[in-house]
Amino acid sequence: MKEAFVGLAYRAGWRVVRTLPESLAYLLFQMIADRSWGRRSKGVQQLEKNLRRVVPQASEGELRALSKRSMRLYLRYWCDSFRISDWSTERITQSIAIVNEENLRSALALGKGCIVALPHAGNWDHAGAWACVTGMPLTTVAERLKPESLFQAFLRYRQTLGMEVLPTDGDHIVGVLASRLRAGRLVALVADRDLSSNGVNVDFFGESVSMPAGPAALAVQTGAALIPAFVRYLEPRNSRGINIEVEFFSPVPDPGVGLRGDRIEQMVAECANVFEKSITEYPSQWHMLQRFWLSDRRSVASR
């Protein structure tokens, strides 16, 4: 009963936010962000603990200001998510700036498919919508949410943007992704937080984290290019009305020699290096409100 109520309330809120005047909708979500930040919810506390690793030199006041900006951007992402399915193709393409688009286009032109690996930053749905409306339909995966009706609503939402979305607990998901890559398609995967027990341990800001092996493993398996990317909001919008930027980095090379597992580990570590540099430059863009470093996750497991 509780899950059904949550799902109903969420979908009702989704409809309401879509009908509000734009300025009012974003103001409402900023107020929600500020309230959560002011109350220092568990998510905010964990966010600050994560950001402390990113900016160890920051004072407590600076860290609090940084977490406030990060929460505002995180809620801005959610407001965008509620409203973007109503945006025109022109708005999707004209409000986004692409850096190094040739890295992505060149990889796809080879016909072997391309895997874009991203951290939880900016608005990756906007980036995915841009790819779809500019001739690069993509396949991605989504964590199954509860209740099921809420998960289905999110599937429909991303499908309206042109994406093919596979549930992470679906059957033969790796095989489906591999087949899409062999057909020359684009696959986009959020690749910083490992939700499985099969991740790769890498160094991240001087401590060990587990990151998903999937993107690199698919690249090794299929020969598809693996391209790290970073999405960030512009604060404020620039003079041309652009409010989000996506940067595609150079493909991560497959070492090509050695054990398959070692090749995958090297590629995951290289993605981690790219993510670390981008997050160092734009720490407020990283929306990581969960336990991320292994030391944090182990401390909870040992309780």
Order of alpha helices (4+ residues) and beta strands (2+ residues): alpha-alpha-alpha-alpha-alpha-beta-alpha-beta-alpha-beta-alpha-beta-alpha-beta-beta-beta-alpha-beta-beta-alpha-alpha
